Amino acid sequence: MKFIKLSGKCKKCGKPFRKCKCPSIKDIVYNREIKYKEGYTLYEAKLLCIDLQIDFKTFCEKLGVNTGMIIDGESIIYHCDVLKGVNCTLENRNQTLEEWD
């Protein structure tokens, strides 16, 4: 997997993503600074897609229908679902039956 230069700080090591030693997609998704510990707002998911240089519309299509929550009126996407959506987008595939919630 190639290293992708990102803006923002890694929550795990505290360094900017471009300087941290946490380059895996899983590390980026799970250790990115976000508003709620439970998961990503739609806006944060869009920013992640911009940083990963993937199309947000494609990400949403690959993510499909999933379980989430609402906090303070904002839709929250769990980390595991964001990771599945990113992986499916990068691999240009749909989720398998085993990956569905």
Backbone as CSV, one residue per row, in Angstrom:
resi,resn,N_x,N_y,N_z,CA_x,CA_y,CA_z,C_x,C_y,C_z
1,MET,0.849,-1.180,0.000,0.000,0.000,0.000,0.891,1.237,0.000
2,LYS,0.569,2.169,-0.864,1.391,3.373,-0.932,0.979,4.368,0.153
3,PHE,1.897,5.191,0.561,1.637,6.227,1.561,0.921,7.381,0.886
4,ILE,-0.146,7.831,1.481,-0.933,8.934,0.942,-0.724,10.150,1.830
5,LYS,-0.305,11.255,1.256,-0.098,12.472,2.038,-1.446,13.087,2.389
6,LEU,-1.632,13.378,3.640,-2.894,13.910,4.123,-2.675,15.162,4.940
7,SER,-3.738,15.954,5.035,-3.710,17.093,5.942,-4.289,16.628,7.274
8,GLY,-4.115,17.387,8.303,-4.649,17.031,9.612,-3.646,16.264,10.452
9,LYS,-4.015,16.044,11.730,-3.136,15.355,12.667,-3.646,13.955,12.961
10,CYS,-2.734,13.047,13.174,-3.061,11.691,13.592,-3.344,11.717,15.095
11,LYS,-4.487,11.177,15.509,-4.841,11.159,16.924,-3.961,10.182,17.696
12,LYS,-3.447,9.169,17.014,-2.629,8.134,17.657,-1.249,8.654,18.044
13,CYS,-0.545,9.280,17.101,0.817,9.726,17.395,0.909,11.247,17.576
14,GLY,-0.138,12.000,17.201,-0.153,13.440,17.390,0.576,14.240,16.327
15,LYS,1.213,13.557,15.387,1.948,14.247,14.329,1.034,14.497,13.131
16,PRO,1.402,15.460,12.276,0.637,15.620,11.038,0.674,14.311,10.246
17,PHE,-0.415,13.969,9.555,-0.466,12.708,8.817,0.714,12.533,7.882
18,ARG,1.170,13.628,7.281,2.274,13.506,6.326,3.591,13.120,7.000
19,LYS,3.670,13.259,8.353,4.900,12.922,9.065,4.748,11.723,9.990
20,CYS,3.514,11.230,10.163,3.312,10.150,11.131,3.740,8.805,10.560
21,LYS,3.869,7.844,11.439,4.260,6.486,11.056,3.038,5.570,11.015
22,CYS,1.874,6.128,10.769,0.618,5.376,10.764,-0.029,5.466,9.381
23,PRO,0.632,4.998,8.343,0.135,5.249,6.997,-0.969,4.324,6.494
24,SER,-1.346,3.262,7.226,-2.367,2.377,6.684,-3.722,3.070,6.675
25,ILE,-4.565,2.654,5.766,-5.907,3.236,5.659,-6.661,3.019,6.966
26,LYS,-6.517,1.848,7.564,-7.194,1.567,8.838,-6.735,2.540,9.913
27,ASP,-5.437,2.777,10.014,-4.914,3.728,10.996,-5.459,5.130,10.738
28,ILE,-5.516,5.515,9.480,-6.005,6.851,9.139,-7.468,6.993,9.531
29,VAL,-8.294,5.998,9.212,-9.724,6.065,9.522,-9.962,6.056,11.029
30,TYR,-9.274,5.182,11.745,-9.540,5.034,13.178,-8.830,6.070,14.057
31,ASN,-7.791,6.716,13.551,-7.024,7.647,14.384,-7.127,9.098,13.949
32,ARG,-7.956,9.382,12.996,-8.150,10.751,12.534,-8.931,11.527,13.594
33,GLU,-8.602,12.808,13.776,-9.343,13.643,14.719,-10.706,13.954,14.131
34,ILE,-11.757,13.550,14.845,-13.132,13.801,14.417,-13.931,14.317,15.610
35,LYS,-15.096,14.852,15.341,-15.902,15.508,16.362,-16.428,14.534,17.422
36,TYR,-16.892,13.361,16.988,-17.485,12.394,17.910,-16.685,11.092,17.918
37,LYS,-16.446,10.547,19.097,-15.678,9.294,19.199,-16.419,8.124,18.551
38,GLU,-17.749,8.242,18.430,-18.551,7.150,17.876,-18.363,6.967,16.371
39,GLY,-17.984,8.021,15.666,-17.801,7.905,14.229,-17.781,9.247,13.520
40,TYR,-17.884,9.173,12.208,-17.734,10.325,11.316,-19.067,10.985,10.997
41,THR,-19.075,12.306,10.991,-20.214,13.018,10.414,-20.078,12.916,8.897
42,LEU,-21.126,13.228,8.179,-21.043,13.194,6.716,-19.981,14.159,6.195
43,TYR,-19.906,15.325,6.829,-18.906,16.314,6.423,-17.487,15.766,6.632
44,GLU,-17.257,15.121,7.772,-15.929,14.549,8.046,-15.602,13.422,7.079
45,ALA,-16.606,12.633,6.717,-16.384,11.570,5.734,-16.007,12.174,4.381
46,LYS,-16.651,13.286,4.045,-16.321,13.962,2.784,-14.889,14.496,2.814
47,LEU,-14.471,15.083,3.937,-13.089,15.570,4.069,-12.086,14.423,3.971
48,LEU,-12.422,13.281,4.565,-11.552,12.105,4.469,-11.399,11.688,3.013
49,CYS,-12.499,11.666,2.287,-12.433,11.303,0.871,-11.565,12.277,0.078
50,ILE,-11.679,13.551,0.393,-10.837,14.552,-0.277,-9.370,14.271,0.021
51,ASP,-9.050,14.008,1.294,-7.659,13.727,1.670,-7.136,12.448,1.022
52,LEU,-8.001,11.443,0.877,-7.598,10.179,0.263,-7.681,10.223,-1.258
53,GLN,-8.140,11.348,-1.773,-8.283,11.567,-3.214,-9.217,10.538,-3.843
54,ILE,-10.355,10.295,-3.171,-11.379,9.437,-3.736,-12.673,10.242,-3.863
55,ASP,-13.497,9.861,-4.810,-14.746,10.565,-5.082,-15.762,10.266,-3.980
56,PHE,-16.329,11.309,-3.379,-17.274,11.138,-2.273,-18.549,10.434,-2.732
57,LYS,-19.019,10.747,-3.913,-20.226,10.098,-4.435,-19.988,8.592,-4.589
58,THR,-18.845,8.222,-5.121,-18.501,6.805,-5.267,-18.387,6.147,-3.900
59,PHE,-17.759,6.839,-2.952,-17.651,6.326,-1.579,-19.041,6.039,-1.013
60,CYS,-19.975,6.968,-1.185,-21.338,6.786,-0.671,-22.028,5.603,-1.337
61,GLU,-21.811,5.436,-2.646,-22.399,4.302,-3.361,-21.831,2.982,-2.849
62,LYS,-20.525,2.935,-2.633,-19.876,1.708,-2.151,-20.241,1.438,-0.693
63,LEU,-20.439,2.485,0.085,-20.834,2.354,1.481,-22.224,1.737,1.578
64,GLY,-23.104,2.154,0.689,-24.456,1.606,0.665,-25.251,1.979,1.908
65,VAL,-26.231,1.155,2.230,-27.071,1.367,3.403,-26.373,0.719,4.593
66,ASN,-26.255,1.460,5.675,-25.593,0.902,6.856,-26.245,1.410,8.128
67,THR,-25.879,0.772,9.226,-26.368,1.187,10.530,-25.561,2.390,10.985
68,GLY,-26.209,3.353,11.587,-25.515,4.527,12.088,-26.246,5.071,13.293
69,MET,-25.966,6.287,13.625,-26.638,6.941,14.747,-26.766,8.420,14.462
70,ILE,-27.551,9.074,15.279,-27.720,10.518,15.207,-27.248,11.113,16.528
71,ILE,-26.353,12.087,16.459,-25.904,12.816,17.646,-26.083,14.302,17.341
72,ASP,-26.790,14.995,18.216,-27.035,16.429,18.039,-27.537,16.759,16.634
73,GLY,-28.394,15.896,16.091,-28.986,16.120,14.779,-28.090,15.781,13.601
74,GLU,-26.895,15.249,13.858,-25.966,14.900,12.784,-25.922,13.388,12.607
75,SER,-25.960,12.936,11.356,-25.805,11.512,11.063,-24.364,11.107,11.311
76,ILE,-24.185,9.980,11.992,-22.851,9.479,12.315,-22.645,8.133,11.632
77,ILE,-21.521,7.993,10.944,-21.146,6.739,10.293,-20.035,6.111,11.132
78,TYR,-20.252,4.878,11.567,-19.252,4.202,12.394,-17.930,4.036,11.637
79,HIS,-16.836,4.020,12.401,-15.499,3.861,11.823,-15.412,2.640,10.905
80,CYS,-15.954,1.497,11.364,-15.851,0.260,10.588,-16.548,0.397,9.239
81,ASP,-17.657,1.138,9.192,-18.362,1.340,7.927,-17.611,2.298,7.014
82,VAL,-17.005,3.328,7.602,-16.180,4.248,6.806,-15.018,3.467,6.187
83,LEU,-14.381,2.623,6.982,-13.258,1.825,6.472,-13.705,0.916,5.338
84,LYS,-14.857,0.253,5.492,-15.367,-0.608,4.414,-15.653,0.207,3.158
85,GLY,-16.255,1.384,3.323,-16.551,2.232,2.180,-15.293,2.693,1.460
86,VAL,-14.285,3.075,2.234,-13.010,3.506,1.639,-12.346,2.342,0.912
87,ASN,-12.265,1.183,1.576,-11.636,0.023,0.944,-12.348,-0.381,-0.341
88,CYS,-13.671,-0.420,-0.308,-14.428,-0.786,-1.512,-14.222,0.229,-2.629
89,THR,-14.141,1.503,-2.276,-13.905,2.544,-3.276,-12.515,2.401,-3.879
90,LEU,-11.502,2.230,-3.024,-10.131,2.094,-3.518,-9.941,0.825,-4.349
91,GLU,-10.671,-0.243,-3.986,-10.569,-1.521,-4.703,-11.575,-1.625,-5.842
92,ASN,-12.388,-0.581,-6.032,-13.395,-0.522,-7.090,-14.290,-1.765,-7.081
93,ARG,-14.899,-2.023,-5.927,-15.781,-3.184,-5.784,-16.927,-2.837,-4.846
94,ASN,-17.967,-3.658,-4.875,-19.070,-3.519,-3.938,-18.776,-4.361,-2.706
95,GLN,-19.499,-4.088,-1.618,-19.329,-4.892,-0.416,-19.787,-6.317,-0.684
96,THR,-19.112,-7.270,-0.053,-19.538,-8.660,-0.149,-20.687,-8.882,0.838
97,LEU,-21.376,-9.992,0.720,-22.467,-10.320,1.638,-21.976,-10.368,3.074
98,GLU,-20.758,-10.856,3.284,-20.192,-10.945,4.625,-19.902,-9.577,5.231
99,GLU,-19.709,-8.577,4.397,-19.387,-7.238,4.884,-20.617,-6.409,5.258
100,TRP,-21.785,-6.826,4.803,-23.001,-6.064,5.123,-23.321,-6.152,6.591
101,ASP,-23.859,-5.073,7.157,-24.298,-5.060,8.553,-25.453,-6.015,8.740
